[in-house]
Amino acid sequence: MLAAKIATRTACHRHWARLSSTAAAPSSYKVVVIGGGAGGLAVSSTLSKQLGKNEVAVVEPSATHYQQPLFTFVGGGLKSFEETYRPTSEVIAPEAQWINQAAAQIDPDSNTITLADGTKVAYEYLVVAAGIELDFAGIKGLKSAIGKNGVASNYSPQYVQKTFEFLQNVKEGNALFTMPATPVKCAGAPQKIAYLADELFREKGIRDKVAVNYYTALGKIFAIDKYANAMNEVARSRDVSVNLFHDLIEVDGAAKRATFKVLGSGPQTGETVTVPYEFLHVTPPMKPFDFIKNSDIANAAGFVDVDKGTLQHTKYPNIYSIGDCSSLPTSKTAAAAAAQSSVLKHNLLNQIRGTNAPAAEYNGYTSCPLVTGKNKLVLAEFSGYTGAPHETFFFNQAKEHAFSYWVTAEALPAIYWSSMLKGTWDGPAVIRKFANPTSAN
């Protein structure tokens, strides 16, 4: 059924491609990939090798590629910032053409994108892997306070080193950690740094003088019950106060005060609560990029509207999307992007080649390694579609484990550089068949 659906759309696309090829354009490619992050490079590396040199273009404005999952370790003082990045020129496949600009507009009816300088680029097939935009301006006072006033964020390479610097300066008072109401990438990161801070304060002998408080706009500490139960126990055992339905709306850096709006349906709903802080780690609100949100490929929420199984656009058959900018109803993580990349490449290459092979289907797999301390980690793996755990190893991954920490802190970063960005890592499914066969399907 999925194969038939893609085949039908392919026939329509061939007509569109013929029309678009008559229009003059400064540059034209078989495939254009918007975004040079983990998902975009996993896709473009494979496609460029399969299709040949300069058949695939990657539109990416940043000269530096960051392995963002390492930012928590940097913020916690466990890894150096230098371990997190490499020049973009070194991680884009040599067969691909790097367009070092930002995308400004997508016109799916003419099969073109417009770059920031006004240049148009034509495509036969488009993969949107642009990620999600950090909205520091979405919280009143945050832009002027962050990077000073004890305010930091592990979500930005600009501020991640400030996290450990400011944590080391804390001697007493409140250390606050926040999670917004919007969709975010790596939804476990807002609380991971709270546990690392707790550990640091204990090592310094000041934990009794510092209150560690986690404020989340959501109604649970984690979306999946098995891991929510585990994290509630971790928070309880570390004396980390968990405040549900509290959304950060204002930061007064000069006065070191954070104001939260109470959400939910309780008696305090709609009220505001202001809390003094010595340290504040902010997870900023996040939103789709305007060039996606304002285009015809977006759904009502502003994300690229794709079939949750095939990753193909619901209206434009020559467009696919992967990762944080897509409408896929699962947690936005690098692990999810790895699994999605395999499905997308299979289906897109079949479409390009006109084969009738069965379509691959993404099952919502994602993973969120929840660091709870040095050599301790809860390794959450699950389907975002069903909520069911989908663990790779034979032991209960909801338990803190040193092996899970090693996998996340050492093995996966090496795999990221050596395999995922080269398009040869589709996630741990092969490992799972041997390490936990009962969870292999």
Disulfide bonds with the S-S distance in Angstrom:
none
